[in-house]
Amino acid sequence: MKFIFALFCLSPLLAEQPITRLACGSCYKAHRDKGIFKTIAAEQAQLFLFMGDNIYGDSEDEEVMREKYRQLNAQPDYAAFKEQVPVLATWDDHDYGRNDAGRDFTFKESSARLFFEAFDFPQDHEARKSPGIYHSKILGPTGKRLQLIFLDTRSFRSPLIQVKKNRRKTYLPQKSPEATMLGKAQWAWLASELQKPADLRLIISSVQILATDHRFEKWANLPNERARFFKLLRDLNVGPTVLLSGDRHLGEVARLFHHQCGLPFDLYELTSSGMTHAGAPEDPWAGRIPNTYTKHINYGLIDITWTGKKPIVSLSLKSFKGEVQSSTIVDFHEQAQVK
Ligand SMILES: [Fe+2]
């Protein structure tokens, strides 16, 4: 806890060190953990990104939520891990309080307070000053600056359309111009963040941004917002950017080609979900990079090479034991030449 606190307090110090390795993961039940944080600790990552469903609170009772966070922070491997490795987090529906919930969830303020407490956000942290939990961080020296943008896909998200198709609950695209994923204030904040100088940006969204085909939560359920996201990246000429997500109880890497998103590079998304429970089926879809799907318990490892003019990013999915399930190289030198 001391060290996490130190990340916020000593950011000028850490800001001087290039970040070359991060680990990430999502969907974690402390009582089902058989030691994944021991495996991740061995990676010697400089940061860990908790990408949502960090607890399965699922309650409108503040005490229940608080107890679940207590169980997380008391899990022995995680407690030891976070003494060594700073943890930064966003949330998803289960730590927000209700499955697939959006802006109408009544208890979002108490959930946010508990989230900030559990992840040691200082009392004067910028994220605490406005509704929601979105926040960002820039680490590393000029030329090697890594920006981490943690989106809040819960607090402002308008209602979705859900139907039963073949007796399975399925979300349909909500195309109303009022429909929103991030809400007005967070969109404005994101635009201002994307104008800050950075050499690589990682944008963390609990729910998948690129996925289009599956029936669960995804940005594609709000197609205007998804299009707006790509337009914002284009308009602000954001430079090297990679997306990260969780939620799905599977691992995969997706790619949206430059000619599809209009950016001067292909947009990649690493989804790592299921640190203690996984197994979602391999529904085929065109955006997935072949052989990156895993149904097994997984975490993500992101290695960044800063030696060239642009970053080279390796996106790996690793098993409970630390075995590489897939590795995808995103070289922004090549990317920049793509026309
Ligand atoms: Fe989950």
Residues whose N, C-alpha, C, O or C-beta is under 5 A from the ligand:
A	BS01	LIG	C27 D53 D247
